[in-house]
Each structure stands twice: as structure tokens, then as C-alpha cells.
């Protein structure tokens, strides 16, 4: 449909504009290099899948990692869409399913990045009450009172920036072998994640 092509074209134009501005930011470039260094030993599977990545991480880290989807009954819009609960010997990654597969995968990879980078900032008791669904508090946190609880709350912190960028880098590293969803949002996100590079100028002879 024409409206879809126009929508995608405008979105790509905005993405390219933001991409070039992002590349000019020295602090962002430094963050990219740092995350690439931290992810250098991440055992990314081939072909790529979140499940295979989790298995590889479990073997490398020597601890169990469980992915647990959160239902709609687990809270409203104010609750976190992704949580990492690190207890002795295992880690729980709780995530809320989003409107597209790509968005859901990004949330999971964000929390897995926290795990791989061994981030240790835990939510305060007040933040846990505000952002962690009541059922999760009662069924999970009550069983593991000393567990580290991490959620996407302070987006300006270094750990959150590292995890968010690392999630994008992991998707980029595995994109050639990943399967893209066929819904419109997934197709759009896939196109934005793989912008067409401008043609190289040939040197004058």
C-alpha cells in the first residue's frame, strides 16, 4: 500500500537524521566502543535465537537463567516492562510481551545485557512497590528476599544506557541469521535497524 511506503520512507528519513547526529556525539561513540568491548566474549549463537543465547550464557556464567513472561494481570502501564531478579545461583528475566516480536526481544536482550555485564544496581524498596507488579512481589521477591532487583526505571544511568545499547548491538550481531516478524511494526523496525548506506563516492581519476 502507498501509505505504508510513505510511512516507512518518512520513518527512515528520521532515523538517518538521528543516526548521523548520533555518530557526531563523542560520548555516544565512546559508549559504543565500551559496550563492544564488554560484549566481545558474549557467546552469540549461530543461528541466532534468544533461547540459544540464554543457553550459551548459562554455560559461560555457570548459573541458571529463566525467561518468564508477565501477564496483563501483572500490573498496568506504570509497571516495568522488563525486570531482572538475581538470586544466588540463578537469575529470573521477567518481561512483558509487546506489540511486535522485535520489541519483545529487545526487552529480553536489555535484561540479559544487565546479566552479562554483571550490573549490580538494585531498585529501592519504594521503586519495587511502584514498578514491580504485586503478584511478582508476592510470588517471587518474597521467596528470595535478598535478591537483586533491576528494572528499566532510571534511563539516564550508565548501567541503563549500557544495557539499552548492548541490546541493540546484540541484535545487530545476530541479525543476518535472525528471523524477522512479518507484521508491519516488525518490518518497519527491521528496516530501521538496517538502514541503507549511502553510495560511496568514487575517487576522481
C-alpha positions in Angstrom: 0.0 0.0 0.0 1.1 3.5 -0.8 0.6 4.8 2.7 2.8 2.1 4.1 5.6 3.0 1.7 5.2 6.7 2.6 5.2 6.0 6.3 8.3 3.8 6.0 10.1 6.4 3.9 9.4 9.2 6.4 10.5 6.9 9.3 13.7 6.0 7.5 14.5 9.7 6.9 14.1 10.5 10.6 16.2 7.5 11.5 19.0 8.6 9.1 18.9 12.1 10.5 19.2 10.8 14.1 21.9 8.3 13.1 24.2 11.0 11.7 23.7 13.2 14.7 24.4 10.2 17.0 27.7 9.5 15.2 28.8 13.1 15.8 28.4 12.7 19.6 31.8 11.7 21.0 30.2 10.5 24.3 27.9 8.1 22.4 30.9 6.8 20.3 32.8 6.2 23.5 29.8 4.3 24.9 29.6 2.1 21.8 33.2 1.2 22.0 32.9 0.4 25.7 29.8 -1.8 25.1 31.5 -3.6 22.1 34.5 -4.3 24.4 32.2 -5.7 27.1 30.3 -7.9 24.7 33.4 -9.2 22.9 33.2 -12.5 24.8 29.5 -12.9 24.7 28.7 -16.4 23.2 26.3 -15.3 20.5 24.8 -18.4 18.8 24.6 -19.1 15.1 21.9 -19.2 14.0 20.8 -16.6 16.5 17.9 -17.0 18.9 17.2 -15.7 22.3 16.7 -19.2 23.7 20.1 -20.3 22.3 21.8 -17.2 23.7 20.4 -17.9 27.1 21.8 -21.5 27.0 25.2 -20.2 26.0 25.1 -17.6 28.7 24.1 -20.2 31.3 27.1 -22.3 30.4 29.5 -19.3 30.3 28.3 -17.8 33.6 27.6 -21.1 35.4 24.2 -20.1 36.6 20.6 -20.8 35.5 18.7 -18.0 33.6 14.9 -18.3 33.3 12.7 -16.2 31.0 9.3 -15.5 32.5 6.6 -13.6 30.6 4.4 -11.3 32.7 0.7 -11.4 32.0 -1.6 -8.3 31.7 -2.8 -9.0 35.2 0.7 -8.3 36.5 0.1 -4.6 36.5 -0.7 -1.6 34.4 1.2 0.9 32.4 3.2 2.1 35.4 4.9 -1.2 36.0 8.2 -2.0 34.4 8.2 -3.9 31.1 11.3 -5.8 32.0 12.8 -7.0 35.3 15.9 -8.8 36.3 15.9 -10.7 39.6 19.3 -12.1 40.5 19.3 -14.6 43.3 22.1 -16.9 44.4 22.7 -19.5 41.7 20.1 -18.3 39.2 18.6 -15.3 37.5 15.0 -14.6 36.5 14.3 -12.4 33.5 10.7 -11.2 33.6 9.3 -9.4 30.5 6.1 -8.1 29.2 5.1 -9.0 25.7 4.9 -6.0 23.4 3.0 -5.4 20.1 5.8 -6.8 18.0 8.3 -9.6 18.3 11.2 -7.2 17.8 10.1 -5.1 20.7 9.7 -8.1 23.0 13.1 -9.5 22.0 14.7 -6.1 22.7 13.3 -6.0 26.2 14.7 -9.5 26.9 18.1 -8.6 25.5 18.2 -5.5 27.6 17.8 -7.5 30.8 20.2 -10.2 29.5 22.7 -7.4 28.9 22.4 -6.4 32.6 23.2 -10.0 33.5 26.2 -10.4 31.1 27.6 -7.0 32.2 27.1 -8.0 35.9 25.3 -4.8 36.7 24.6 -4.5 40.4 22.2 -1.5 40.9 19.1 -2.7 42.7 15.7 -1.0 42.9 14.9 0.7 46.2 12.0 -0.6 48.3 9.9 2.3 47.2 10.7 1.6 43.5 9.9 -2.1 43.9 6.5 -1.2 45.3 5.9 1.3 42.4 7.3 -0.6 39.4 7.2 -4.3 40.3 3.8 -5.9 39.9 2.2 -7.0 43.1 1.9 -10.7 42.1 5.7 -10.7 41.3 6.5 -9.2 44.6 4.4 -11.8 46.5 5.4 -14.9 44.5 9.0 -14.1 43.6 10.6 -11.5 45.8 9.1 -12.9 49.0 10.8 -16.2 48.2 14.1 -14.5 47.6 14.3 -11.6 50.0 18.0 -10.8 49.3 17.8 -10.9 45.6 19.0 -8.0 43.4 16.1 -6.5 41.5 16.8 -4.4 38.4 14.2 -2.7 36.2 14.1 -0.1 33.5 13.4 2.9 35.7 16.3 5.3 35.6 17.0 5.6 31.8 19.8 8.2 32.4 22.0 5.9 34.5 25.2 4.5 32.9 24.0 0.9 33.5 20.7 1.5 31.7 22.5 3.2 28.8 24.9 0.3 28.5 22.1 -2.3 28.7 20.0 -0.5 26.1 22.8 0.0 23.6 24.1 -3.6 24.2 20.6 -5.0 23.4 20.8 -3.2 20.0 24.4 -4.4 19.4 23.4 -8.0 20.1 20.5 -7.8 17.7 22.9 -6.3 15.1 25.4 -9.1 15.6 22.8 -11.7 15.1 20.6 -10.0 12.5 21.8 -12.0 9.5 20.6 -15.2 11.0 17.6 -13.9 12.9 14.0 -14.3 11.7 12.1 -11.1 11.3 8.4 -10.9 12.1 6.1 -10.3 9.2 3.8 -7.8 10.9 4.1 -4.2 9.8 5.8 -2.9 13.0 8.4 -5.7 12.9 9.1 -5.0 9.3 9.5 -1.3 10.0 11.8 -1.9 12.9 13.9 -4.3 10.9 14.3 -1.7 8.1 15.2 1.0 10.6 17.8 -1.3 12.2 19.4 -1.9 8.8 19.5 1.5 7.1 20.7 1.5 3.5 24.1 3.1 3.4 24.6 6.0 1.0 26.6 5.1 -2.1 30.3 5.6 -1.8 31.9 8.3 -3.9 34.4 7.1 -6.3 37.7 9.0 -6.3 38.4 11.2 -9.3 41.0 9.8 -11.6 
